[in-house]
Amino acid sequence: MKIQVNTDKNIAGHEELVAQVEATVNKSLSRFSAHITRVEVHLSDENGDKNGQKDKRCVMEARLEGRQPTAVTCEAATLAQAVAGAADKLKSSIESTVEQLREHR
């Protein structure tokens, strides 16, 4: 499972941030790694330099073998919260998809 992290102009995509995002994604989705070819993570700060309650956004898109990509979005006060929220949503979505695949077999 390859993980690609992208940031907007308001977020510095330094190695520590990428490592934290990869760790969160791996922790949430590791049991589905056989089904996932790639996860793209897009981080953005909607308000730039201004503060806001839910101005950090994380969009995660998982590409499953033989299936259309699955994407989720989470907005939160911090990047860590946004990444964790998106990872949880994506995990739930993939669980449903994998369960449906098992039922069809």
Phi, psi and omega in degrees: 000115178269138179241125180243126182249126178239143178232157176274183184292344182268353182236125178282121182273059182284166186301323181296317178297314180299318180296319179295316180296314180299319180296317180296315180295314179299319180297316183285323190249005186302324182290346179254010186301333178290336182264341186258128176269322183206147173236125175255131180242126179243117181252137178214154175246106188295331183256003181063236182284344180283152176272151178202159182293313181229062184260357176263130183236139174233122174248125178242136178232123178254135176255113180264145180302125176071012182229162174290152178299149176247128182234145177223160179227143174220133175246137183207177181285332180232160177297319180300317179293320180295318180294314180297317179296316179294321179297319178295317179297318181293321177301314180297318180296317181291323176303315179297316181296314181295321178297319178297319178298320179294322181292327181284345182270000000 
